[in-house]
Amino acid sequence: MNLRVLPLLILSLTGCASLAPESKTTTPQAASTTAAPPVERFDLLIRNGVLYDGSGAAPQRMDIGVRGDRVVAWLAPGTAATATAEVDAHGHAVAPGFINVLSWATESLIVDGRGMSDSKQGVTLEIFGEGWSMGPLNPTMKAQALKEQGDIKYPIEWTTLGEYLEYLEKRGVTPNVASFVGATTVRMHELGEANRAPTAEELARMQDLVRAAMREGALGVGASLIYAPAFYAKPDELIALSQAAAESGGGYVAHMRSEGNQFLEALDETIAIARATGQRAEAYHLKAGGQRNWPKMAQAIARIEAARSEGLAVSANMYAYAAGATGLDASMPPWVQEGGTDAWVARLRDPATRARVLREMRTPSDDWENLYLLAGSPELVKFIGFKTDALKPLTGKTLAEVSKARGTTPEDTMIDLVIEDHSRVDTAYFLMSEDNVRSGLRQPWVSLGSDAESAAPEGVFLKSSTHPRAYGNVARFLGKYVRDEGLVPLEDAIRRLTRLPAQNWKLKDRGCLDPGCFADVVIFDPATIADRATFDQPMQYAVGVSDVWVNGVRVLRDGEHTGAKPGRVVRGPGWEAAK
C-alpha cells in the first residue's frame, strides 16, 4: 500500500494526537514478491510533528511534503520518502502560517523587509488598510505623506494601491502582503480633508477608485471612523463605497465610529453595511472602551450573534491586550482637525480656539470619541512615539508624569505636545477590562490582528517606543490565553489565526495545509510559546516559534531569521474577476 495519504484517508491512518513522545515499535513484514512502490521525493519533508491543519479539527500526527511553493502531500508517520530538506518537528505543532488581519507594517516593511517581530511569531501574511491605505494617491496626498513621515523615511514610488503592494514584493519582504483600500484614503483623494459630504460626482469617482483597487487585488474597503477626516463620512457614503467593492466580492471592515459611549450604535452601523451589501462586515479590534462601557461588550457579542443567525456575514478581530494605541487626535474634537495637521496646529495656537478645545476635551460627549476621558486618568495615557528629537525623552512616560513635570494640566499638555511635535503623537490608552478581552477572544468568529508595525529592536525602530502587541500579539494569545488559561482549544485558536481570516476575505489557498495550499508553515512549541514584550520593555521578541516557511521558502530556522524574503502580494476576489 502506498502510504501517501490525502485528507479523506487521514483519520483511518492515525489515532488520537498528543504532543507526548510516542513509543516506537517494529512490526515484522511478511515476505512479498510485489515490487515496492516508488519512494516519493519532495523539496521539503516535515516529519514527526502534530498537524493542526487550520480547520479546527483535532490534531493528528502526520508528515507533510512540500514541492516548490505548495503542500503536495500528507504522509502517515514513517512513510518512506526523501527530500532535499527534512525537518524533525517531534514534540511540536505544525500549522498554517498565521495571518495578521490588522497590520501597520506598511512602512516598517519598507525599511526592514524581514518583519522580524511578526516573523518570530509565525506570521506569514500581513493585511493592511485600516482606513488609510498606501494608495490611491494624488500629488497633494504624496506631498503631505512625505511631509508627515516620522522616524522612517522613504520615497513614494507608487500611486495606486496595487503599485505599492508590487513595490513591496519587488523590494523583498519576508511575509506575504495584502490590503483593503482605505475609505479615508479614497475620501481624501477627492475631498481632501474637508468636513462635508461628497457631491454625487465626487462619490461616483470615489466608487471608481474602489473598483480600480479591487481589480488590483484589494480585499474590500477598510474604514477608521473615529479620526478626521474619516469621521466626516456618513453611513450612506460608506455603504456606497462598500457596494462598489461588493460588486467583485469585496467586504467591509471598520474601526467603528465608537468603541465607547456609542459602541452599540456604531456596531449597528457596521451590521447595517453587511445587510446593505450582502458581503462581510467586520469590526476591527472589538472592544468596549472606558469602565462605564465595559458592560456593553456582552451586548455587542449578542448583537453580532443575532446578525449571524440572520444570515449576515458579520465578524470581528481583536488584539490580546487591554490597552490600545493611537494618537492624541483621539482625545480632541474632530472639527479642530479639519484640513489636516497644519490646519489643526494653527487652530490650536489660536487662544479662543484652544479654550474651546479645552472645554470639549473635559466635557463628556456622545458626539465624538474622547479616549482621554474614556481612559479615566492621565496615569492611563502613555506616550510611545514622537517625531521631534527634542521630545523623544518623553517616550515611555505617562501623561500624568509629563504634565506634572511641565506644571500644566493634562489637557494643556496634550495640546502643547501636538503643537510642538507637529503630529498626532503616538499614544497608548488603557481602556479595556481583562474580562472583556477574554470574552471577545472566546468567540469563534474573532480573528487576530496586532494593529501594529512589524519591527525589530535595532536601527530606526529604537528611536521610538511601541505597544507590546507589535512583538507579542499572537504569542500572547496562544500562550497566556490558550495554553495557560484554557480559553479555547488550541486547534480552534489556530483556526482563528489561519483558515478563518483566509475564508472571511476569500484568500485562495491560504490559511490551510491541505495538499494544494501554499506552503506557508509554522512549527512551534505549544508548551513554551509566549510573549515577552511589556509596556515598560515592549521591544522583546516572543519565544516558542522555531521554524517558518513562506511560499515554501524557510524564513526562520531554529528561531533565527534566515534572511529570506519570499513574500508575495496576496490578492482578493476582484483580481480574479478582472482576469
MARVOSE-259071 format. One record per residue (C-alpha): residue in three letters; x, y, z. Coordinates in steps of 0.02 Angstrom, whole numbers, padded with zeros to 5 digits, always signed. Each point is the difference from the previous one (the first is absolute). Layout:
ALAXYZ;...
***
This chain:
MET+00000+00000+00000;ASN+00062+00172-00043;LEU-00008+00096+00164;ARG-00005+00173-00080;VAL-00165+00058+00068;LEU-00128+00128-00049;PRO-00115+00090+00123;LEU-00141-00126-00022;LEU+00113-00142+00058;ILE+00087+00083+00145;LEU-00114-00050+00141;SER+00009-00182-00051;LEU+00189+00004+00014;THR+00021+00096+00162;GLY-00063-00007+00175;CYS-00024+00132+00132;ALA+00142+00126-00008;SER+00101+00054+00149;LEU+00158+00101+00021;ALA+00070-00135+00115;PRO+00136-00109-00078;GLU-00063-00159-00080;SER+00072-00173+00034;LYS+00082-00072-00153;THR-00035-00181-00049;THR+00051-00102-00149;THR-00119-00121-00083;PRO+00077-00140-00103;GLN-00052+00009-00182;ALA-00056-00154-00095;ALA+00102-00047-00150;SER-00075+00060-00163;THR+00043-00017-00181;THR-00092+00164-00038;ALA+00118+00140-00049;ALA+00011+00140+00128;PRO-00083+00161-00054;PRO+00118+00138-00055;VAL+00063+00110+00140;GLU-00069+00176-00016;ARG+00118+00147-00001;PHE-00038+00175+00063;ASP+00088+00165+00015;LEU-00048+00005+00184;LEU-00059-00136+00116;ILE-00059+00045+00175;ARG+00004-00157+00106;ASN-00071-00051+00169;GLY-00101+00156+00035;VAL-00177+00017+00065;LEU-00101+00072-00142;TYR-00128+00137+00030;ASP-00071+00027-00173;GLY-00091+00164+00036;SER-00174-00074-00015;GLY-00028-00015+00187;ALA+00002-00189-00011;ALA+00093-00101+00130;PRO+00187-00007-00027;GLN+00085-00156-00065;ARG+00174-00067-00025;MET+00040+00024-00182;ASP+00149+00038-00111;ILE-00013+00135-00132;GLY+00079+00002-00172;VAL+00033+00163-00093;ARG+00052+00028-00179;GLY+00038+00176-00057;ASP-00120+00120+00082;ARG-00139-00127+00036;VAL-00043-00135+00124;VAL-00021-00154-00109;ALA-00025-00146+00120;TRP-00039-00057+00175;LEU+00089-00160+00047;ALA-00028-00122+00141;PRO+00145+00004+00123;GLY+00140-00113-00058;THR-00048+00001-00183;ALA+00152-00025-00110;ALA+00042+00163-00085;THR+00149+00110-00035;ALA+00022+00187-00010;THR+00128+00133-00037;ALA-00032+00066+00175;GLU-00073-00103+00141;VAL-00053+00078+00165;ASP-00040-00095+00160;ALA-00147+00085+00087;HIS-00012-00128+00140;GLY-00094+00069+00150;HIS-00054+00156-00095;ALA-00157+00062-00084;VAL+00000+00023-00189;ALA-00128+00127-00061;PRO-00040+00115-00144;GLY+00091+00166+00010;PHE-00093+00126+00105;ILE-00096+00146-00075;ASN+00010+00173+00078;VAL-00166+00074-00055;LEU+00040+00176+00063;SER+00179+00046-00038;TRP+00085+00169-00005;ALA+00160-00071-00076;THR-00029+00113-00151;GLU+00154+00104+00038;SER+00102-00117+00110;LEU+00013-00127-00142;ILE+00073+00134-00112;VAL+00146+00030+00117;ASP+00017-00182+00058;GLY-00083-00128-00110;ARG+00030-00141+00123;GLY-00149+00051+00108;MET+00093-00068+00149;SER-00122+00020+00144;ASP-00137-00090-00097;SER+00111-00126-00089;LYS+00061-00061+00168;GLN-00182-00034+00047;GLY-00038-00101-00156;VAL-00092+00137-00095;THR+00010-00031-00188;LEU-00131+00124-00063;GLU-00021+00183+00046;ILE-00165+00083-00046;PHE-00004+00191-00009;GLY-00131+00132-00029;GLU-00083+00058+00162;GLY-00077+00158-00072;TRP+00161+00062-00078;SER+00081-00100-00139;MET+00161+00032-00095;GLY-00098+00043-00157;PRO-00084+00070-00098;LEU+00096+00163+00019;ASN-00008+00165-00091;PRO+00145+00126-00005;THR-00066+00097+00150;MET-00015-00158+00103;LYS+00176-00054-00046;ALA+00071+00168+00051;GLN-00093-00004+00165;ALA+00053-00179+00036;LEU+00183+00044-00030;LYS-00015+00151+00114;GLU-00078-00100+00141;GLN+00119-00148-00001;GLY+00068-00042+00171;ASP+00156-00100+00042;ILE-00013-00104-00158;LYS+00042+00100-00157;TYR-00032-00068-00174;PRO-00039+00061-00176;ILE-00177-00028-00062;GLU+00027-00091-00164;TRP-00179-00055-00029;THR-00171+00077-00030;THR-00126-00142+00013;LEU-00024-00128+00136;GLY+00047-00139-00119;GLU+00162+00088-00044;TYR+00044+00016+00184;LEU-00027-00186+00032;GLU+00104-00045-00152;TYR+00134+00122+00061;LEU+00014-00098+00162;GLU+00010-00167-00091;LYS+00135+00063-00118;ARG+00096+00082+00142;GLY-00003-00163+00095;VAL-00102-00041+00155;THR-00009-00155+00107;PRO-00188-00010+00027;ASN-00135+00000-00131;VAL-00097+00164-00009;ALA-00179+00049-00037;SER-00107+00154+00027;PHE-00171+00077+00007;VAL-00021+00165-00089;GLY-00024+00138+00128;ALA-00165+00092+00004;THR+00096+00146+00075;THR+00128-00005-00140;VAL-00134-00002-00134;ARG-00090+00145+00084;MET+00160+00103+00013;HIS+00037-00035-00183;GLU-00159+00092-00051;LEU-00045+00115+00147;GLY+00166+00031+00086;GLU-00034+00017+00186;ALA-00159+00101-00015;ASN-00142-00025+00123;ARG-00143-00024-00123;ALA-00090-00133-00098;PRO+00059-00041-00176;THR-00101+00059-00147;ALA-00079-00132-00111;GLU+00143+00021-00124;GLU+00132-00014+00136;LEU-00082-00154+00073;ALA-00005-00081-00172;ARG+00187+00032-00019;MET+00031-00071+00173;GLN-00094-00157-00048;ASP+00104-00014-00159;LEU+00158+00011+00106;VAL-00064-00144+00105;ARG-00040-00103-00155;ALA+00174+00032-00068;ALA+00079-00053+00165;MET-00104-00158-00001;ARG+00064-00042-00174;GLU+00176+00025+00069;GLY-00035-00127+00138;ALA-00072+00095+00148;LEU-00101-00108+00119;GLY-00137+00129+00022;VAL-00022+00168+00086;GLY+00079+00043+00168;ALA-00061+00144+00108;SER+00062+00087+00157;LEU-00141+00110+00057;ILE+00054+00083+00163;TYR+00134+00102-00089;ALA-00013+00153-00111;PRO-00033+00004-00146;ALA-00078-00174+00007;PHE-00115+00061+00139;TYR-00085+00116-00125;ALA-00064-00145-00106;LYS-00184-00042+00025;PRO-00069-00178-00013;ASP-00066+00024-00177;GLU+00175+00043-00061;LEU+00071-00157+00081;ILE-00139-00107-00073;ALA+00032+00070-00174;LEU+00186-00040+00010;SER-00036-00172+00072;GLN-00124-00037-00138;ALA+00133+00041-00128;ALA+00115-00127+00082;ALA-00140-00126+00016;GLU-00024-00002-00189;SER+00154-00112-00009;GLY-00021-00088+00167;GLY+00091+00121+00114;GLY-00050+00031+00180;TYR+00003+00142+00127;VAL+00101+00014+00160;ALA-00002+00146+00121;HIS+00077+00080+00150;MET-00176+00046+00051;ARG-00064+00175+00031;SER+00001-00035+00185;GLU+00072-00132+00115;GLY-00059+00094+00153;ASN-00158+00098+00039;GLN-00080-00038-00170;PHE+00075-00173-00019;LEU-00163-00093-00032;GLU-00065+00131-00121;ALA+00163-00010-00097;LEU-00013-00189-00006;ASP-00176+00017-00069;GLU+00071+00109-00140;THR+00126-00136-00042;ILE-00134-00134-00003;ALA-00108+00111-00110;ILE+00140+00008-00129;ALA+00006-00191-00006;ARG-00187-00001-00028;ALA+00009+00134-00136;THR+00141-00081-00099;GLY-00030-00185+00026;GLN+00186-00018+00038;ARG+00102-00016+00159;ALA+00014+00141+00125;GLU+00127-00015+00140;ALA+00042+00104+00152;TYR+00183+00039+00025;HIS+00071-00031+00175;LEU-00168-00032+00084;LYS-00002+00085+00170;ALA-00103+00099+00124;GLY+00106+00149+00051;GLY-00022+00086+00167;GLN-00058-00081+00161;ARG-00177+00067-00015;ASN-00013-00091-00167;TRP+00073-00168+00050;PRO-00172-00080+00025;LYS-00038+00035-00185;MET+00120-00135-00058;ALA-00124-00139+00038;GLN-00136+00095-00093;ALA+00114+00025-00150;ILE+00039-00186-00008;ALA-00186-00038+00009;ARG-00036+00121-00143;ILE+00133-00079-00109;GLU-00068-00173+00038;ALA-00175+00060-00046;ALA+00062+00071-00165;ARG+00089-00161-00040;SER-00157-00099+00041;GLU-00090+00111-00125;GLY+00123-00060-00131;LEU+00108+00156-00006;ALA+00188-00019-00016;VAL+00051+00099+00154;SER+00160-00031+00097;ALA+00136+00087+00100;ASN+00184-00002+00036;MET+00097+00041+00159;TYR+00171+00021+00076;ALA+00038-00090+00163;TYR+00025+00154+00110;ALA-00104+00113+00111;ALA+00083+00158-00067;GLY-00007+00077-00172;ALA+00118+00119-00089;THR-00038+00145-00116;GLY+00034+00186+00015;LEU-00051+00158+00092;ASP-00117+00040-00144;ALA-00116-00127+00082;SER-00012+00115+00151;MET-00048+00157-00094;PRO-00161+00044-00094;PRO+00002-00042-00186;TRP-00053+00174-00055;VAL+00166+00075+00057;GLN+00094-00124-00111;GLU-00089+00046-00163;GLY+00124+00035-00138;GLY+00142-00107+00067;THR+00144+00022+00121;ASP+00052+00176-00054;ALA-00176+00067+00022;TRP-00022-00094+00164;VAL+00159+00071+00075;ALA-00042+00176-00061;ARG-00170-00007+00085;LEU+00076-00063+00162;ARG+00115+00152+00001;ASP-00151+00116-00001;PRO-00047+00041+00182;ALA-00188+00002-00028;THR+00002-00164-00095;ARG+00114-00078+00129;ALA-00119+00049+00138;ARG-00145-00082-00092;VAL+00101-00158-00030;LEU+00047-00009+00184;ARG-00183+00013+00050;GLU-00050-00139-00119;MET+00145-00112+00053;ARG-00061+00012+00180;THR-00186-00023-00037;PRO-00073-00174-00025;SER-00089-00014-00167;ASP-00079-00131-00110;ASP+00038+00103-00156;TRP+00182-00055-00017;GLU+00119-00127+00074;ASN+00107+00076+00140;LEU+00127-00132+00051;TYR+00074+00111+00134;LEU-00165+00003+00094;LEU-00031-00184-00036;ALA+00168-00044+00078;GLY-00059+00090+00156;SER+00169+00062+00060;PRO+00159+00079-00070;GLU+00092-00145+00084;LEU-00081-00114-00131;VAL+00064+00098-00150;LYS+00178-00040-00054;PHE+00106+00079-00136;ILE+00085-00123-00118;GLY+00063+00104-00146;PHE+00049+00177-00052;LYS+00064+00068-00166;THR+00105+00138+00078;ASP+00167-00051+00075;ALA-00017+00127+00141;LEU-00158-00088+00061;LYS+00063-00179-00013;PRO+00058-00003+00183;LEU-00186+00004+00045;THR-00024-00169-00084;GLY-00064-00128+00125;LYS-00063+00130+00123;THR-00182+00019+00050;LEU-00102+00156-00030;ALA-00006+00023+00188;GLU+00190+00000+00012;VAL+00024+00121-00144;SER-00134+00121+00054;LYS+00068+00002+00178;ALA+00177+00033-00062;ARG-00062+00141-00110;GLY-00115+00074+00131;THR-00149-00002-00118;THR-00167-00088-00003;PRO-00011-00166-00092;GLU-00111+00078-00133;ASP+00119+00147-00027;THR+00146-00120-00007;MET-00083-00100-00140;ILE-00032+00157-00101;ASP+00177+00062+00027;LEU+00075-00165-00054;VAL-00100-00004-00162;ILE+00059+00177-00039;GLU+00182-00035+00046;ASP+00010-00166-00093;HIS-00110+00056-00144;SER-00076-00173+00005;ARG-00136-00104+00079;VAL+00129-00071+00125;ASP-00006-00190+00016;THR-00089-00044+00162;ALA-00059-00153+00095;TYR-00166+00006+00092;PHE-00047-00126+00134;LEU-00186-00015-00033;MET-00062-00180+00009;SER-00033-00134+00129;GLU+00091-00167+00001;ASP-00167-00089+00019;ASN-00060+00078-00162;VAL+00161-00047-00088;ARG-00030-00180+00052;SER-00183+00007-00048;GLY+00042+00062-00174;LEU+00141-00122-00030;ARG-00118-00145+00040;GLN-00111+00038-00149;PRO+00020-00119-00147;TRP-00020+00143-00126;VAL+00142+00106+00071;SER+00167+00001-00092;LEU+00161+00085+00057;GLY+00082+00162-00054;SER+00144+00091+00085;ASP-00048+00176-00055;ALA+00187+00032-00004;GLU+00156+00005-00106;SER+00117-00148-00019;ALA+00163+00063+00072;ALA+00168-00048+00074;PRO+00094+00063+00154;GLU+00133+00080-00110;GLY+00032+00143-00119;VAL-00134+00129-00032;PHE-00125-00093+00110;LEU+00100+00049+00155;LYS-00045+00183-00025;SER-00176-00027+00070;SER-00090-00122+00111;THR-00149-00106-00049;HIS-00146-00099+00069;PRO+00053-00176+00054;ARG-00129-00072-00120;ALA+00126+00034-00140;TYR+00111-00135+00075;GLY-00120-00114+00090;ASN-00180-00004-00062;VAL-00005-00176-00073;ALA+00114-00075+00132;ARG-00101+00079+00141;PHE-00160-00073-00070;LEU+00072-00175-00019;GLY+00099+00004+00162;LYS-00093+00099+00132;TYR-00178-00021-00059;VAL-00001-00170-00086;ARG+00129-00104+00092;ASP+00005+00080+00172;GLU-00183+00049+00019;GLY-00079-00130-00114;LEU-00112+00131-00080;VAL-00025-00101-00159;PRO+00073-00163-00067;LEU+00165+00020-00093;GLU-00074-00067-00162;ASP-00134+00135+00003;ALA+00126+00136+00043;ILE+00104-00052-00151;ARG-00156+00000-00110;ARG-00032+00180+00049;LEU+00179+00047-00042;THR-00006-00086-00169;ARG-00149-00070-00092;LEU-00130+00116+00075;PRO+00076+00163-00066;ALA+00048-00084-00164;GLN-00180-00055-00028;ASN-00073+00165+00062;TRP+00099+00099-00128;LYS+00001-00131-00140;LEU+00187-00032-00001;LYS+00019-00149-00113;ASP+00112-00142+00062;ARG+00059+00097+00153;GLY-00027-00039+00184;CYS+00001-00188-00032;LEU+00118-00148-00015;ASP-00102-00113-00113;PRO+00088-00063-00156;GLY-00010+00142-00125;CYS+00014+00138+00129;PHE+00146+00119-00003;ALA+00141-00059+00113;ASP-00014+00135+00134;VAL+00046-00106+00151;VAL+00045+00031+00182;ILE+00075-00122+00125;PHE-00019+00050+00182;ASP+00002-00074+00174;PRO-00171+00017+00083;ALA+00083-00026+00169;THR+00117+00149-00014;ILE-00074+00126-00121;ALA-00018+00165+00094;ASP+00013+00187-00016;ARG+00143+00091+00087;ALA-00042+00180-00047;THR-00070+00115+00135;PHE-00051+00182+00001;ASP+00161+00043+00092;GLN+00107-00108-00116;PRO-00102-00024-00158;MET+00141-00047-00119;GLN+00019-00179+00058;TYR-00022-00142-00124;ALA-00126-00137+00037;VAL+00064-00177+00028;GLY-00058-00173-00050;VAL-00003+00009-00191;SER+00145-00098-00074;ASP-00026-00008-00187;VAL-00102+00092-00132;TRP-00019-00019-00188;VAL-00081+00126-00118;ASN-00047-00066-00172;GLY+00109-00151+00033;VAL+00155+00102+00046;ARG+00071-00013+00175;VAL+00004+00170+00084;LEU+00026-00055+00181;ARG+00120-00140+00049;ASP+00014-00050+00183;GLY-00074+00168+00047;GLU+00120+00104-00103;HIS-00042+00093-00159;THR+00082-00071-00156;GLY+00000+00164-00095;ALA-00121-00068-00130;LYS-00133+00117-00069;PRO-00119-00107-00103;GLY-00159+00096+00042;ARG-00126+00031-00138;VAL-00152+00108-00028;VAL-00158-00095+00050;ARG-00145+00068-00099;GLY-00186+00001+00033;PRO-00149-00056-00104;GLY-00003+00151-00114;TRP+00168-00049-00072;GLU-00068-00168-00056;ALA-00156+00081-00071;ALA+00103+00126-00098;LYS+00102-00139-00080;
***
